[in-house]
Amino acid sequence: MRVRLERSGGFANIRRTFTADTKTLATVQGEELRHLVEAADLAHFPEEPTPRPGRPDRFYYRVTIEHERAERSITVAEDSAPEALQRLIDWVLRIAQG
């Protein structure tokens, strides 16, 4: 399983990509990633939810899950991500940045 996180927006609108892949993670981290992806339940999340008004400098995240030859992507504003999805985003950012 691989999770690719593309972050854009903010004051400078700089696009950055972060990746977490169970092939390169320690076993414990790989299991944690699987649990976070399962809890985020992206299969039932709209691909492009309507952002909340205001805050033009907010970050946007494009989350792509690659698993068993299937791929699912969604885009979400930082202030409209459900709690489980926000935990996944935070975890991938933390792991990818070391």
C-alpha positions as CSV (number, residue, x, y, z in Angstrom):
1,M,0.0,0.0,0.0
2,R,1.2,3.4,-0.9
3,V,-0.2,6.8,0.2
4,R,0.8,9.9,-1.8
5,L,-0.1,13.2,-0.3
6,E,0.1,16.4,-2.4
7,R,-0.1,19.6,-0.5
8,S,-0.8,22.9,-2.2
9,G,-2.0,26.3,-1.2
10,G,-0.8,28.4,1.7
11,F,0.6,31.9,1.4
12,A,3.2,30.9,-1.2
13,N,1.0,28.2,-3.0
14,I,4.0,25.9,-3.1
15,R,3.1,22.3,-4.1
16,R,4.9,19.5,-2.2
17,T,4.5,15.7,-2.4
18,F,4.9,13.3,0.5
19,T,4.8,9.5,0.3
20,A,4.5,6.6,2.7
21,D,4.8,3.1,1.3
22,T,4.4,-0.1,3.2
23,K,7.2,-1.6,1.1
24,T,9.8,0.8,2.7
25,L,8.3,1.3,6.1
26,A,9.1,-0.8,9.2
27,T,6.5,-3.5,9.8
28,V,4.9,-1.6,12.8
29,Q,4.6,1.6,10.7
30,G,3.2,-0.3,7.8
31,E,0.4,-1.7,10.0
32,E,-0.3,1.7,11.4
33,L,-0.6,3.1,7.9
34,R,-3.0,0.4,7.0
35,H,-5.2,1.1,10.0
36,L,-5.2,4.8,9.4
37,V,-6.2,4.3,5.7
38,E,-9.0,1.9,6.8
39,A,-10.3,4.4,9.4
40,A,-10.2,7.3,6.9
41,D,-12.7,5.3,4.7
42,L,-11.9,7.1,1.5
43,A,-14.2,4.8,-0.5
44,H,-17.1,6.8,0.9
45,F,-15.6,10.3,0.7
46,P,-16.4,12.6,-2.2
47,E,-13.5,13.1,-4.6
48,E,-13.8,16.9,-4.4
49,P,-15.9,18.0,-1.4
50,T,-17.1,21.6,-1.2
51,P,-14.6,23.7,0.7
52,R,-15.7,26.0,3.5
53,P,-15.8,29.8,2.6
54,G,-13.0,32.1,3.5
55,R,-9.3,31.5,4.2
56,P,-7.9,31.7,0.7
57,D,-4.4,30.8,2.2
58,R,-5.5,27.4,3.5
59,F,-3.7,24.2,2.4
60,Y,-5.4,21.7,0.1
61,Y,-4.5,18.0,0.2
62,R,-4.8,15.5,-2.7
63,V,-4.6,12.1,-1.0
64,T,-4.0,9.1,-3.3
65,I,-4.2,5.5,-2.0
66,E,-2.6,2.8,-4.2
67,H,-3.4,-0.7,-3.1
68,E,-3.6,-4.0,-4.9
69,R,-3.6,-2.4,-8.4
70,A,-6.4,0.0,-7.5
71,E,-6.1,3.7,-6.9
72,R,-8.4,6.2,-5.1
73,S,-7.8,9.9,-4.9
74,I,-9.6,12.6,-3.0
75,T,-9.0,16.3,-2.5
76,V,-9.8,18.1,0.7
77,A,-9.2,21.5,2.3
78,E,-7.2,21.4,5.6
79,D,-10.2,22.7,7.6
80,S,-12.8,20.4,6.1
81,A,-11.0,17.0,6.5
82,P,-12.9,14.6,8.9
83,E,-10.9,13.7,12.0
84,A,-9.9,10.2,10.7
85,L,-8.6,11.6,7.4
86,Q,-6.7,14.4,9.3
87,R,-5.0,11.8,11.4
88,L,-3.8,10.0,8.2
89,I,-2.6,13.3,6.6
90,D,-0.7,14.3,9.8
91,W,0.8,10.8,10.0
92,V,2.0,10.8,6.4
93,L,3.5,14.3,6.8
94,R,5.3,13.3,9.9
95,I,6.7,10.0,8.5
96,A,7.7,11.6,5.1
97,Q,9.5,14.5,6.7
98,G,11.4,12.3,9.1
